[in-house]
Amino acid sequence: YEEIAKKTGGFYLTLEQFSSVTDLILACCFKQEGIEKVEGFAEELKKSGRMTRHMSGVIATLTGKKPVVVASSAVGLSPVPTGRFQVLGVDVESPINEFVRSQGASFKKGRGFYELTKAEKIQGYKEIVLVDKVSGDIFNGAEVRTILGLPPQSGKNDCEREDVKLRPVDLEKWYVFVQSTSANRKLVANTRLLYEVEDWEKEGVLA
């Protein structure tokens, strides 16, 4: 597709997050009216907090200018490979398995990461990922637990594992998502779920 875009004078754009599809289409529509319209839309994205690193790249491709510098709070963190997670908005309270299936995906325990919205005890074996509130970048790894003041991740059957209570108010720069190992966990309305794409390691970047 990239080669076709070059030969036809088009634009090669990737869709890393399905949740960005509306903004991506709007950007393409504004391009038909001129670069000034695209730049105006870019300002709207910034003000509303939707100017992620991905959308910055889309705007840059459409305008032929350098991408807007999207600041990140990450220092020593491991970025999650592009395409590993899709961000799904939860409209109404729903068990995680029912919600995932309602989105047209197959459900498997351990693939969903719910958004932390209240003080909660975090089990030592659960994976935790952080989403940068400014750039939208997603990070995981041992450094995440260090930032949150949690002990290192342990095995599920580790008798010495330590479970620690985590409060969302402790965080200013990040959204915290915690791995759900249950099929019936209730997802809170007006939150988000990160869901691991099936065979993401094989598929690579979504385009």
C-alpha positions as CSV (number, residue, x, y, z in Angstrom):
1,Y,0.0,0.0,0.0
2,E,2.9,2.4,0.7
3,E,4.2,1.8,-2.8
4,I,0.8,2.4,-4.3
5,A,0.5,5.6,-2.4
6,K,3.8,6.9,-3.8
7,K,2.9,6.0,-7.4
8,T,-0.6,7.5,-7.2
9,G,0.3,10.7,-5.2
10,G,-1.7,9.4,-2.3
11,F,-0.9,9.2,1.4
12,Y,0.1,6.0,3.3
13,L,-1.6,6.1,6.7
14,T,-1.6,3.4,9.4
15,L,-4.4,2.7,11.9
16,E,-2.7,1.6,15.1
17,Q,-5.8,2.1,17.2
18,F,-9.3,1.4,16.0
19,S,-10.5,4.0,18.5
20,S,-8.6,6.6,16.3
21,V,-10.5,5.8,13.1
22,T,-12.9,8.7,13.4
23,D,-10.2,11.3,13.8
24,L,-8.2,9.7,11.0
25,I,-11.1,9.9,8.6
26,L,-11.9,13.5,9.7
27,A,-8.3,14.4,9.0
28,C,-8.5,12.9,5.5
29,C,-11.8,14.8,4.9
30,F,-10.2,18.1,6.0
31,K,-7.3,17.5,3.7
32,Q,-9.7,17.7,0.8
33,E,-10.5,21.3,1.9
34,G,-6.8,22.3,2.2
35,I,-3.9,22.1,4.6
36,E,-5.2,25.0,6.7
37,K,-8.2,22.9,7.6
38,V,-6.0,20.0,8.6
39,E,-3.9,22.3,10.8
40,G,-7.1,23.7,12.4
41,F,-8.2,20.1,13.1
42,A,-4.8,19.4,14.6
43,E,-5.3,22.3,17.1
44,E,-8.6,20.8,18.0
45,L,-6.9,17.5,18.7
46,K,-4.4,19.2,20.9
47,K,-7.0,21.1,23.0
48,S,-9.1,18.0,23.5
49,G,-6.1,15.8,24.5
50,R,-6.5,13.5,21.4
51,M,-3.2,14.5,19.7
52,T,-1.5,11.1,20.3
53,R,1.8,10.2,18.7
54,H,-0.1,8.2,16.1
55,M,-2.4,11.1,15.1
56,S,0.6,13.5,15.1
57,G,2.1,11.2,12.4
58,V,-1.1,11.2,10.4
59,I,-1.3,15.0,10.5
60,A,2.4,15.2,9.4
61,T,1.8,12.9,6.5
62,L,-1.2,14.9,5.3
63,T,0.4,18.3,5.6
64,G,4.0,17.3,4.5
65,K,5.4,18.9,7.7
66,K,7.3,17.5,10.6
67,P,5.3,15.7,13.3
68,V,4.2,17.7,16.3
69,V,6.4,16.9,19.2
70,V,4.3,14.8,21.6
71,A,5.9,14.9,25.0
72,S,6.1,11.6,26.9
73,S,6.5,11.0,30.7
74,A,8.5,7.8,30.0
75,V,12.0,7.5,31.5
76,G,13.5,4.1,31.4
77,L,10.2,2.4,30.5
78,S,9.7,-0.4,27.9
79,P,7.3,0.6,25.1
80,V,4.6,-2.0,24.3
81,P,5.0,-3.2,20.6
82,T,2.6,-1.3,18.3
83,G,-0.6,-3.3,17.7
84,R,-0.4,-5.4,20.9
85,F,-3.4,-3.7,22.4
86,Q,-6.6,-2.1,21.2
87,V,-8.2,0.5,23.4
88,L,-11.9,-0.2,23.8
89,G,-14.4,2.3,25.4
90,V,-16.7,0.7,28.0
91,D,-20.1,2.4,27.8
92,V,-22.1,0.4,30.4
93,E,-21.1,-1.9,33.2
94,S,-20.5,-5.3,31.9
95,P,-18.7,-8.6,32.7
96,I,-15.4,-8.5,30.8
97,N,-16.1,-11.7,28.8
98,E,-19.5,-10.4,27.6
99,F,-18.0,-7.0,26.7
100,V,-15.1,-8.5,24.7
101,R,-17.5,-10.7,22.7
102,S,-19.8,-7.8,22.1
103,Q,-16.9,-6.1,20.3
104,G,-16.6,-9.0,17.9
105,A,-13.4,-10.4,19.5
106,S,-12.8,-13.8,21.0
107,F,-12.4,-13.8,24.7
108,K,-9.4,-15.3,26.6
109,K,-8.6,-14.8,30.3
110,G,-5.6,-12.7,30.9
111,R,-5.8,-10.7,27.6
112,G,-7.9,-7.8,29.0
113,F,-6.5,-5.0,31.1
114,Y,-9.1,-2.8,32.9
115,E,-8.6,0.8,33.8
116,L,-7.9,1.5,37.5
117,T,-10.5,3.9,38.8
118,K,-10.4,3.4,42.5
119,A,-8.1,2.2,45.3
120,E,-7.6,-1.5,44.8
121,K,-5.3,-4.3,46.0
122,I,-3.1,-5.4,43.1
123,Q,-2.0,-9.0,43.1
124,G,1.7,-9.6,42.7
125,Y,1.3,-11.9,39.7
126,K,-0.7,-9.4,37.5
127,E,0.9,-7.5,34.7
128,I,0.4,-3.8,34.8
129,V,0.7,-1.3,31.9
130,L,0.8,2.5,31.9
131,V,-0.6,4.8,29.2
132,D,0.9,8.2,28.9
133,K,-1.9,10.8,29.3
134,V,-0.2,13.1,26.8
135,S,1.2,10.9,24.0
136,G,-1.0,7.9,24.4
137,D,2.1,5.7,24.4
138,I,1.7,2.4,26.2
139,F,4.5,0.9,28.5
140,N,5.0,-2.3,30.5
141,G,7.9,-4.0,32.1
142,A,9.5,-4.2,35.6
143,E,9.9,-0.4,35.7
144,V,6.2,0.1,35.8
145,R,5.9,-1.5,39.2
146,T,8.8,0.6,40.4
147,I,7.1,3.8,39.4
148,L,3.9,2.7,41.1
149,G,5.7,1.7,44.3
150,L,4.9,-2.0,43.9
151,P,7.1,-5.0,44.5
152,P,8.4,-7.0,41.5
153,Q,6.0,-9.2,39.7
154,S,5.7,-12.7,41.1
155,G,4.3,-16.0,40.0
156,K,0.6,-16.7,40.7
157,N,1.5,-19.6,43.1
158,D,4.4,-17.8,44.7
159,C,3.8,-18.1,48.5
160,E,5.9,-15.1,49.2
161,R,4.2,-12.8,46.7
162,E,3.1,-9.4,48.1
163,D,-0.2,-7.8,47.2
164,V,-0.3,-4.0,47.5
165,K,-3.1,-1.4,47.4
166,L,-2.8,1.1,44.6
167,R,-4.6,4.4,44.5
168,P,-5.3,6.2,41.1
169,V,-4.9,9.6,42.8
170,D,-1.2,8.7,43.2
171,L,-0.7,9.2,39.5
172,E,-0.7,12.5,37.5
173,K,1.0,11.5,34.3
174,W,-0.4,8.0,33.7
175,Y,-3.5,6.0,33.2
176,V,-3.1,2.6,34.9
177,F,-4.4,-0.6,33.4
178,V,-4.4,-3.9,35.4
179,Q,-4.5,-7.4,33.9
180,S,-7.8,-9.2,34.6
181,T,-7.4,-12.9,35.1
182,S,-11.1,-13.4,35.6
183,A,-13.9,-14.0,33.0
184,N,-16.6,-12.3,35.1
185,R,-14.9,-9.1,36.3
186,K,-17.3,-6.2,36.1
187,L,-16.0,-3.4,33.9
188,V,-16.9,0.0,35.1
189,A,-19.0,2.2,32.8
190,N,-17.2,5.2,31.1
191,T,-13.8,3.6,31.5
192,R,-11.6,1.8,28.9
193,L,-10.3,-1.7,28.4
194,L,-7.0,-2.6,26.8
195,Y,-7.4,-5.9,25.0
196,E,-4.5,-7.9,23.6
197,V,-4.9,-8.6,19.9
198,E,-4.8,-12.3,19.1
199,D,-1.6,-13.4,17.5
200,W,-0.2,-9.8,17.7
201,E,3.3,-11.1,17.7
202,K,2.8,-12.8,14.4
203,E,0.7,-10.1,12.8
204,G,3.0,-7.1,13.6
205,V,1.8,-3.6,12.9
206,L,-1.8,-3.0,12.1
207,A,-2.2,-0.9,8.9
